[in-house]
Amino acid sequence: MSKRVKGEVPIGLLGYLDDEPMAWCSIAPRETFRRLGGPKDPSEPSAEWVWSLTCFFIDRRLRGEGVMHQLLDAAIHHAKAQGATVLEAYPVDPDSPSYRFMGFVSTFVEAGFEEVGRAGTRRHVMRLALD
């Protein structure tokens, strides 16, 4: 992680309450990450520039207060401002025993994402076109 920060590779966004960091999400160009399970291998040429949204953390004191929606909205705007044409996420169903840090499908559906496939048995692959 330190190497990426020093190399100015985008790795995520921090959310603050007053001056204290309270939320974080991992968002960066898809090729920054290992293979995540999207519909197309990132090594294949494409006119799309896909960014991936892979992980969320929200301080326990703020959970259930709408911070996830604010963080997702900020991530969408950030990816678009950086020139991304597609934002891809890998959320799970609420009853999933693992990968819950990737968010829940319903949150992404509410934000306009559409399911385009599966990554394994638990993760949904969802995309949002950034026009």
Secondary structure, DSSP 8 states (H G I E B T S, - for coil): -HHHHHTT----EEEEETTEEEEEEEEEEGGGSS----SS-TTS--S--EEEEEEEEE-GGGTTTTHHHHHHHHHHHHHHHTT-SEEEE--B-TT-SS-GGG-BHHHHHHTT-EEEEEETTTEEEEEEE--
